[in-house]
Structure formats: C-alpha cells, structure tokens
Amino acid sequence: MTARDDVTVEARDLRREFKTKGAPAMALEGISFKVKRGEIFGVLGPNGAGKTTTIRILSTLLLPTSGSAAVMGFDVEREPEKVRHVINMASGAEKAGYDFISAKRNLWFFSQLYGIESREAEKRIDDLAERLGLTKYLDRKFYALSTGYRQRATIARAFINEPRVVFLDEPTIGLDVMTARSIREFLEDEARKKDRTIMLATHNMAEVDAICDRVAIIDRGKIIAEGTPDELKRSMGVPALVMEVTPPAKGFEFLGQVAGVRGFTSTSDEERGLSTVQVVVQDDAAARRAEEAMSGSGHRIVASWRKETTLEEVFVGLVGQGFKEREEQGDGS
Amino acid sequence: MGIQHDLAWTRLPVALALRVVSPFAAAMTVSIIYWFGTSNSGPTVAFDPSQLAYVLVGSVLYAQVASYAWVPTVAVAEGKNLAVFPHIYLTARSTALYLAGRAVSAFVISTIASAGALAASYYVLGSFLHATIPLNVTALTAAMVLFALVVDFPAALGMGYFLGAYSLYASKFEWSLPGYIAGLLMVFSGALFPTSVLPFPLSTMAHYLPFTQFIAAARDAIIPGTSGNYLLSLGLCILGGGVLLLSGLLVYFAAERKARRDGVIDRRMA
C-alpha cells in the first residue's frame, strides 16, 4: 500500500457558498486536509464554523461550490455512488428513525437498503447492539427509547454497512457522561481494531482530547490549526496563566488588548467572592503583562499560578474572543 | 417492510379499514349523487344502472391510483420529517428505487382495498337502491381489470416521481399540495364522466392520459355492453405510461441533483 492509498479522506481547497437574502454566506473558504486510514480525525469549531458543511459535502449530501474532495479515492462530486458504498454518517442532533417500529426493525430497515442479506443483517444488529449496550432495548419502539439509547441506535445504524469511513456530527451531544463514554469506547474500538476511519465534528473538547488522533480547528470556514491534540497544546507555547481575583466580575475584555494574550476564559464564584481567569499566553512576558493589566484594572490578584494548556484553551486561544460574540449573534451556517 | 410502512405501522384490520373507507366513501358519494340527480331531474334523464356501474368503477379506480401515486411524495415528506430521508439517500444510487419500492407496496394494498371497496359499494348500493348494477365479475374479467391496474402502474409511478421531485423542495406543509393535484385526476381521467364533455383542448389531453385509458380498459372488461376497445386502451396506457415514467424519472433525478447543490436533501420539512 502506498502512502497515497493510506489517505482515506482528502479535501482540496473546498469552498461552499450559501445563497442568502443579503450577501452570499461563505460557509467554507478553501479548506484542505487529509485523513488517514484507521484515524479518528476531529473537526473542532464554534457554531457556524463550517464543521457540519464539511461533513455534508464529504458524505455526498451537499455539493461544494468549488474545490474537490475524495473519500477512499472516489470524488464526492463526480462519483457519489461509489463514495456511498464505503461511507455512513450519523448526527447526534437528529435521532433519525421511524418512531413506531422497534430499534431492531429500524436497523433492519437500513440494512436492507444497503442490500445486506437478512441473516447477516440480524447478526450485525445483535453484535452492534451488544457492543453499544443496546441489546435489552432492541425490541422497544424507537419513540419509547431514552435519548441515550436512541443515540446508541443511531450510532449502530452508522456502522450497519461496515463502512470504511464514518462521518459523525456531534455524536454525543446531549448525552450523559456514561452514555457518551460508552459511545466513545465503541468508536475507538471500531477505529483501532477494524481500521475504520472516523471523522468527528464536535464542540466537545474532552471528547477530542480523549479519542482523536488528529484535530483540525476550523473557524469562519477556514482551518486555523491542525495536528495531534498534544501538538496543538505544545503550539500554544507556555502553560496557561490562572489568576484568582477579587472582586468577582464578568467582563475582563481588557485582557484581549494585552500583547501576547491569545485568549481567556473566566468564571465567577460569588460565595467565595472571587473570579477565576485563565489566560492563554504566548510567552512568560505576556503572562507578566496580563498580571499587570489585571492589577491595573482595579482587581486584586489573590493567587496566580501556571497550568498545562488544555485543548479548550488552545481552542479559545486560536479562535479568540470574537467567537463568543459571534455565537451570541447567531452567526452560523 | 414496505407493506407495513404503507399500512402506517398499525394493525392489519385497522390499516385495511383505513384504506377501504376512502374509495368506499368516494364510490358511495358519487353513486348517490348520480342516483339523486337522476331521480329529481324529471323524465329527461332516467336512472340507468349501467351509468351507476360507470361511476362506481371509475370512482373506485380513481381512488386506487390516487392513493398510491402520491406515495413518493409522502415517502419524501415523512422521511425528511423524521430525518431518515438523508440516510436513505446515502444508501443507494438515488432514492428513486426506494420510492418505486414504496409505490409497489402501496399499489398492492390499494388494489386489495379497492376490490374490497368495490364489493362493499356494489352490495350496499344494490340493496339501498334496489337496482341490479351490471358488473360482469368472472375470473377472466377480474384478471383483465387486474392486468389493466398493473399496466397503469408505470404511469402512476411517473406521476409519483414528478410529485416526489416537488416534495424534495417542499417545506412546512407544502408537501400536501401533491395530494390535491392527485385529486384533479378525478376530473381529467374520465372517472366520473366522459372526457369528451371537457372543453377543447382539455378533452383531447385528458383522453390521451394513461389514467383515462386505464379506467376505460377496466370498464371495458367489467361492464357489459361498453363500446370501447380493451386492448387499444391498454396500448395507449402503456405508451402514455412509458412517456410519463421516463419524464418523471428525468425530472426526479434533476431535482435530486439540484437539491444536493442547494443543500435541501437533509433539510427538515416542518
């Protein structure tokens, strides 16, 4: 197998524009990336960054405006039928299924659309159900399943045809910790033991940190960083600065003006009368400037220390403060 | 699975009742209107049981076609509403094959239901109006009607693809429009009155519609003394059906491609 054969998903200068009443909205502005066989590839980004658009194009639900993409070497625009033979996809937000038949019948229905022989389909359904902890609930009507079990059934559907590449859009959104963890374990198992490529669009930093081999951070339709979670954390330079300050406050926007500060998050604890501010800095000098700015703003620094950068801090640092405002304005695609 | 789907996932007796009531109601309504009209129009228009047979057969067969021709619309609308349609789209070359399968299932159910509705209407109207409705039901004529139903299937499926193409783009409750379009068939298929009474050019267009020819062939088979030509009607139905199916498929494929470009394949309906 050549290095090129090892690439299962490839996007080249992918662009997608949506017509709106005003100016056309650019959902993707020329993104390029490669995903290797058996890799879990995370796509992280704020709302409207272009994650779902990317998944929709790669899974042949949407055509790109320009650029190209291939899955297992098949062009998504010119050879969608071939792409569909080797992929599947699921979205955590939709819970697709026929309400009035059981989870098992829903899975069987899709297995038949893939032309899987009935006995083989039954075997696959039982196997997937067992691994996803769904066996006891297989005969329940789809509408009667809890959110978590519906989502397990949705994930099972995405693997029923034994796809080489699976696209998942927020697969654990709205799930409790245990359900999300069991789905993550299942996904890791599929990638590591069965060599399936999984492309995961998510907001969930912990999820990406836990299972993704590589990550692309996407913002406003552009990839702004790509690498392994560790590489991305190292790229932030130095450990983050954490300050506990008093009096508690909500806005620390002045930190965004400090040279070398890449981003920050803050939480307030009224009972303790403190705000905890985490600042992503590019170097030690920037950390000192951030402390000076904090003192100069009228807040008293009760304690400050440095901690290892998390993926969330990398994300905040790269996407920046504009992210929060955009989210509040509902600027999404 | 398709049959279950078409029976709205409910129990068989309930599902069949749901399917039989509609054509039965259509047949009873038009038959009673005809009877009432002729009974109150004086000596100029007398009640004629063979005319009753005409409207009875026409209304039941119209209901049979209308109930499955718009199944592709329902399949797309329901699929988009439950978010399963995009996943069906991802499993096959296109969803056209899936829609054809759903239409076949609906055809089987609506055919059984229509036979039941015809038998029930025949019995009830015969008792109620004390009239002998001239229907010649033998194994041969029943087979001829069934054959006509099968021959009409491509035409109905073709119309289904046209309506399904529209449904890909429909949002909210716009998807119900094809149901009303199917209702127009009652006017243009000679179900209740000859197409010749329509103004030109509608009369000519209606005459060559495959649905008109199919209903005419079925009448030729089952109503004694009709002046039509069973084989000629079927031939015209096959020809028209072929054109309708081919053009319906082309329009559906084009709509599907455009829907992918516009990003509406996975857009929720309501």
Contacts between the chains, C-beta under 8 A, distances in Angstrom:
chain1	res1	chain2	res2	distance
A	18	B	263	6.9
A	56	B	263	7.1
A	56	B	266	6.9
A	59	B	90	6.4
A	60	B	90	6.7
A	60	B	260	7.4
A	61	B	86	5.7
A	61	B	89	7.1
A	61	B	90	7.2
A	61	B	260	6.8
A	61	B	263	7.7
A	61	B	265	5.2
A	61	B	266	5.2
A	62	B	260	6.4
A	62	B	261	8.0
A	62	B	263	4.9
A	62	B	265	7.4
A	63	B	260	5.4
A	63	B	261	4.7
A	81	B	93	5.0
A	84	B	90	5.4
A	84	B	91	6.8
A	84	B	92	7.4
A	84	B	93	7.9
A	87	B	90	7.2
A	88	B	90	7.0
A	89	B	87	7.7
A	89	B	90	6.6
A	91	B	83	7.9
A	94	B	83	4.0
A	95	B	83	7.2
A	96	B	82	6.4
A	96	B	83	3.9
A	96	B	84	4.8
A	96	B	86	7.6
A	96	B	87	5.7
A	97	B	82	6.8
A	97	B	84	6.5
A	98	B	5	8.0
A	98	B	9	7.2
A	98	B	82	6.3
A	98	B	84	6.7
A	99	B	82	7.1
A	100	B	9	4.0
A	100	B	10	8.0
A	101	B	4	7.6
A	101	B	9	6.0
A	105	B	1	7.8
A	108	B	1	7.7
A	109	B	1	5.8
A	110	B	87	6.7
A	110	B	91	6.8
A	112	B	1	6.7
A	113	B	88	6.1
A	113	B	91	4.0
A	113	B	92	6.4
A	113	B	98	6.8
A	114	B	91	5.4
A	157	B	87	7.1
A	161	B	91	7.5
